Amino acid sequence: MSHARIPKVTLTAGVVRSVRACLVLTVRLALLGLIALRCSLSPGKNRFAPRRDAWLLATVTALGPAFVKAAQILSTRADLVPRHVARVLSTLHDQASPLPLGDGMRRFPPELRHALRDDPGLAGRPPVAAGTIACVYRARLADGRTAALKVRRPGVVRLLTTDLAIMLTLARLVAPLPPLRGVPVVDIVRQLTDSLRGQLDFDRERRSLRFLRENLAEEPDVRVPEVYDELCGPDVLVMEYLEDLHDGERRAGGAQAAVTALRAAFHMLFLDGFVHCDLHPGNLVCGPGGAVTVVDAGFTVRLTEQAREKFTDFFEAMGAGDGRICADIVLSTAHPGPRTDTEGFRRELAALIASRGDATTATFDLMSFATRLFTLQRRHGLYADPQFVFPILSLLVLEGTVRDLAPELDFRAVAKPYLITALMERALLTAQRNQEKQESG
């Protein structure tokens, strides 16, 4: 399914969902007022912060699955929200119950239904994984292969599409308010909704998985399940079922698995211009012997050639401790606001780069660095280009796994071969283009 095939929001559905969202927000805001009043009247230490955080989680959950998914994505956007808010939102979980396949098989393409003819118990079989958008089932194909079927939940496309349209409408309504003037609220919300729409697009995910499998094949110990293209459909993604996926102890070969995971991430970033924004342990499974398996590609971004080059240059300059070049690169990609302080940002980012120390996970906290970088951008009236932000966010998500498996791992040493290769390929391509211009002239 492509974005063009996502159904349009009907007026009735939009009105009903909008009224519901307004009622939920009205009740929840009144409750927040009561919580604040009670805390202000209570003696002793401040009890408001933890209750406010609990209120935020409950409010997002009450608004529905689209808002939960959007908040989960927002929790990774350290460039948009303060760190403590991101930490609270990161604890949100899909409120999705396992759903037996049942009549859902009627939505399968004829080729898949025929291939499943020898697996009569599939309809009543519980899923091996369940999420807001889809459930995953283990199935036996007629040719003897075992497959993983990622099946979209019935009605989820229309439900999420309606809620995403409501989010965008609310953003347009609040954008002119004085506190938000100059802030690209609509653009930010559009980024979130586009990310969610991408996760509804199984055809896009199928192509992304195939791209990852082909491009990471040269990386030792990196596995991506094979997609069975001929059996896939708009509502179902059919891929290889890896029986041993959860058999290995996560700590077995942990340090080597961390190196393998970083190699895969740097290959994608510097050589392919492909960003996997959701490399948490559920989507990047570490096994024995240092092997890692990428099992999901729903939240991925293709970088433009210019964005890939900019990020490569930024990473190289950061490793060299050249804060002025880092600042110039960020400034060339960011969107200035009405009160942008270019020189102040350049001066403070140069100081931040100079103070960062050796690039190992033991001495260099990527989350702390990224938080300070994004705080500097907001303070000096700059709004980051998502094409530049997503690579940083991808590494932020991966950092937790790397820290857990290999606290002393040197990011710079693992990245260096990929940086050199990317820079050499660019130099060769530039030389080739210049030669072609000379010959044509």
N, C-alpha and C positions, 0 to 999 in steps of 0.2 A: 504494500500500500504506500502510495506517495502522499505528500501533504495535500496535493490537489484532490485526492479522493477522500479526504476526511470530510464527513458530512457537515453541512452548514447548520448553524444554530437556528432553531425555529423560534419565532417570537414568543409563543406560549411557554416553551421550555425555558427560555431566557428569563421571562418575567417570573415564573414560579421559582426558579433557582435564585434569582436576584432577591426576591422577597424573603426567601428562606435565609439567605446569607445576611441580609439586613437585620432580620429578627435575631439571628444568632449573635451578631455583633452588638446589637443593642443590649441584649440580656447580659452578654459577657462583659461589656464595658461598665454596665451598672454594677456587676459583681466586683469588678476591679476597683471601682470607687468605694464600695463597702469594705473591701480588703484594706485599701489604703487608709480609710477612716479608722478601722479597728486597730491597725498597727500604730497609727499616730497617737491613739489613746492609751496604748499598752505601754507600761513602763518597762525599762530594761533595754537590752540591745535590740537593734533593728531586725525585725522579723519580716520586713516587707519583701526584700530581694528574693528569698526562696519561694515565697508565696506568689510573687509576680511571675517567676519563671514557670512555676506549676500552672498558673493561669494561662500563660502564653501557650504552653503545650496543649492544654485542654481546649483552648479556643481554636487553635489550628485544627485539631482533631475533629472538633464539632463542625467545622466548616466543610469537611468532606475530604475524600481521597485526593482530589486535584490539589487542594491547598496543602495537604500533607506532603505530597510529592514535590510541590514547588518549594515548600519550606526545607525539605531535605536537600534540594539543590542549592537553595540559598545558604544553607549551613556550610557549604563548601566555598562560598563566595566571600572570602576574607577581604576582598577588595570593596565589598558593598556594605557589610554589616560589622559592627564591633565584635571583637573576639568572644566576649562572654555570651552575646546573643547567638553567635554561630555554635558555640559549645552547647547551649541549651537546645537549639534546633536539631543538632546532630543526634540527640537522643530519641528523636521521633522514629517510630517504627510503623510500617504498613499495618493497618488494622484489617488484614485480609485473611479470611478463613479458607482452609483448604476446600476446593470445589471439585467433586467427582466430575468426570468428563461428560457423562450422560449423553444428552442429545447434541452436545457440541460437535460430535463427529459429523453431523449433517453439514457443517460449514467447511469441512475438509474438501480439497479438490478431489476429483474422481481417482486420480493416480494414487493418492495417499490412501483413500478408502480401500482401494483394491490391494495395496501393499499391506494393509492391516487385517486382511481377511482371516489370517490364522491366529489372531489374538482376540478371541471373543470376550475375554474378561476385561478388556481395556475400559469399556464404558463405566464400569463400577469401581475402577481402581482409583485410590486416592493419589493426589500428586506427590511428587518427591520434593517439590518446592512450590510455595504460593506467595504471590505478591499482589499489589494493587492492580496492575495492568494484566498480568498473565500468570498462569500456573504451568508447571513443567511435569510431564508424565513420562514414565518409562514404558516403552512399547517394543513389541517384537514384530519385525517385518517378515514378510513371506519369504524373502531370500535368506533368512537366518540372521540378519544383522539386528542388533539392539539399538534402538534410536531414542533420543530425547525429543519429546514434542513440547514445544513452548506454545501454548494455546492462549490466545487473548480472551479475557473474560467477556461474557455476553453483555452488550450494552455499555461497556466501559468507554468506547470511543466517543459516543454521543454525550455521555455524562461528563467526561473530562473536557471535551470540546466546549460544552456550555459553560463550565466553570472557568475555563481559561479565558473565554470571551468576557465573562463577568470581571475577572481580574484586570483585564486590559481596560475595560470601561471605567472601573474604579480608579485605575491609575490616571486616566485622562481627566477624571473629575477632581482629583486631589492635586494634580500637578501645578495648577495656577495658584494654589494657596501660598501665602507669603513665606512660610518656613521652607517650602520646597522649590521656590523660584530659583532657576539656574541649575537645579538638579535634574538630570535626564531620567525622571521617574518612568515615563512611558517606555523609553528605550530599555531600561533595566527590567521592567516587567515583561517586555516583549522578548528579551533574552531568555527569561525563565520559561515563558510559555513556549517559545520555540524549542527549548531543550526538552520540555515535556512532550510536545508534538513529535519530536524525533524518536522518543521512546515508544510511541504508538505505531511507528512506521516499521513494520517487520521486514519489508523489502529492503529498506535502508540498512537495517541491522544485518540482514543476510549478506548484503554486499560488503559491509564492514568486516564481518567475520571471515569472509573469503579473502579480503584484502589482508587482514592480519595473518591468516594462515599462510598465504603466499609470501608475504614480506618478512615474516619472522621465522620462516623455515630454515634460514641460514644460521639462526641463533641456536646454539646447542642447549638442550634441556628446556626449550620453550615449546609448549603444546597449545594448539588451538583446535577445537573439535571441527571435523569436516562437516560442512553443510551439504545436505542432500537436496540440491536445487530443484531437481525434477519432482520432488514431493511437497515442496513448500507452497503456501497459498497466502492470501491476504491476512488470514486470521491465525495461521499456524506456521511456525518455524521448525523445520525438521533437521536434526543434526546428530552426529555421532554421540552415542552414550558411552562415556568413559567409566568403565566398571571400577577401576582402581582409584577413582578421583579422591575419595575420602578414606582410603585405606591407610595411607601413610601417616605417621606421626608428624605434626606440623614442625616440631623441633628437630626432626631428623634432617641432618644436613642443612640446618637453619641458615648459617652464615653464607653458604654457597647459594642457597635459594634466594637470599637477599641480593647477592650479586647478579644472579640470573634475572630477577625481577627488574633491577635497575638497568641492566643491559637491554632488556626488552623495551623499557620505557624510553631510554635514550635513543635506541634505534628508531622507534616510532617518531620521537620529537625531532631529532636532528637530521635524519636521513629521509624519512617518509613524510614529514609534516602532518602527522596523524596523531591526534591526542585522545587518549582514553581517559575520560574525566572521572571514572568511578572504579579505580583499581583498589578497592578495599578487599579484605581477605575472602569475602564471599564470591567475588568475581575473579580474583587472582589467587588460586589455590596452590599453596606451597606443599610439595611432597618430598619423599626421601630422595637422597642423592642430589639435592640441589635443583630438582625439576620444579617448574611452575607451569600452571595451566590457566589460560584466559578463557573463561566460560561464558562471558556475556559481553556484548558490544552495543548495548542500547543507548549509552550516553557517550558518544564520540564526536569529535570535531575535526574537520579537515582545515588545516591552515593554508592561507594563501602563501605563495612563494615568498612574497615580501615579509609576511609575518614570521615564517620559518627562519629567514635570514636574520631578521631583527632579534628574535629570541636567541639564536645561536651566537650572535655578536654580544648580546647582553650577558649570556652565560660565560662566554670567554672573558669578557672584561671584568665580570664579577670575580672570576677565578684569579685574574691578574691583579685585583685590588684597584682597578681604575674606575673610581666613582664618577669622574666627570663624563667619561664615555657612557657609563651606565645611565646617568641622568639624561644625557643627550638622546639616547635611544628611547628611554621612557617618554621623554617630552615629544619625540617625533611620532609616537603612537597614541598618546593620550589626547582626550578632548578637553580643551580649556574651558573653564567656567567664567562667570562674569567677574570674579575676583581672583583670578589666577596670579600667583606669585612665582614666576618662573625661576628667578634667581635664588629665592629662598629655598625652593624645592631642590635646585641643583646643589646648593651648598650643603643642605642637610643630608641628601642622599649620598653625596661624596663622603661625608663624615660617617654615615652608616656603613658604607662599603669598607671604609678604612678600619672600622672597629670590629669587623666580623670575625677575624682570626682565620685559622686553618679550616678548610671545608671538609670536616669530618662530622659524622652525626654526633660524636661525643662532645665536640666543641662548637659546632655550628647548628643552631636550632632553626630549621627552615621555616617552621611555623612562626617563630618569633620574628625572624627577618622579614617574612612576607607581610605579617601583621603591621610591622613598623613601616614597611614600604608603602602599603596601602593607606595607612594612617597619614603618612606624609602627603600622599596624593590628595586625600580628602581635605586635609588642613590647608593645602596650598591651592585648592580649587581646581584639581585635575580629576578627570574621570577616565579610567583606564579602558582601552580598547579590548573587548573580550578576546580577540584573536591573540593578544599578548598575554592576557590574564590566564586563559585556560591551560597553557603549558605549566605555569607555576602552580595552579590549583591541582593539576594532575599529580605533580610531584609531592604536593602537600598531602594528598590522600594516601600516596604510596609511602610517605615518610614513616607513618605509624608502624607499618609492617616491617620496614627496614630497621627501625630503631629496636623493635622487639626481637628480631632475629639476629642482628649484627650491630650492636651499639657503636663499635669502633670503625665501621666501614667508611672508607674515604670516597665520598660522592665524586670528587674531582678526578680521582684516578680511574674510576669506572667510566666517567663521561669522556675522558680525554681522547680515546681512539675514535669515538663517534664525532666529536668536535673537529678533530683533524681531518677526518674523512669528508665531513660536510664542507669544511672550508676549502679543501683541495678540489672537490667536485665543483664548487662554485667558481674557483679560480680557473679551472679548465674550461668550464662552460663560458665564462666571460672571455677568455682568450679565443675560444672557438667562434664566438659571436663577432668579436672584433676582426678576426681574420676574414669571416664571411662578408663583413661590411667593406673591408678593404678590397676584397676580390670583386664585389659587386660594384664598387665605386670606380 
